[in-house]
């Protein structure tokens, strides 16, 4: 994950990107409810992935919609996502 990803490496960008995120505490709480956590569900790894995505998205700001899912049910967050379409 230490490799820098440049937008030039991406050949095609979608018209719109929806980035759903939550507080790290909420993410950890949600993952704790699972029976098993794999290596890709550890917060240290997820924080690195988040950093890479945010770096990429910072170059295409007009195409990215950030949706905070920290609060609200799945249904409420889905409704919020639908409203942005």
JOBEL-V64421 format. One line per field, one symbol per residue. phi: phi as a letter, one per 20 degrees, with the letter a starting at -180 (. if undefined). psi: psi as a letter, one per 30 degrees, with the letter a starting at -180 (. if undefined). A space follows every 50 residues. Layout:
phi: ???
psi: ???
This chain:
phi: .fffddfffeecdffbcddebbffffffgffffffbdefedegffffffg ffgfffffecgfeddecedgdnfgfffffffffef
psi: ffkkkkfffkekklekkjjkllleeeeeeeefflekklffgkeeeeeeee eeeeeefffhefgkkkjjgellleeeeeeeeeff.
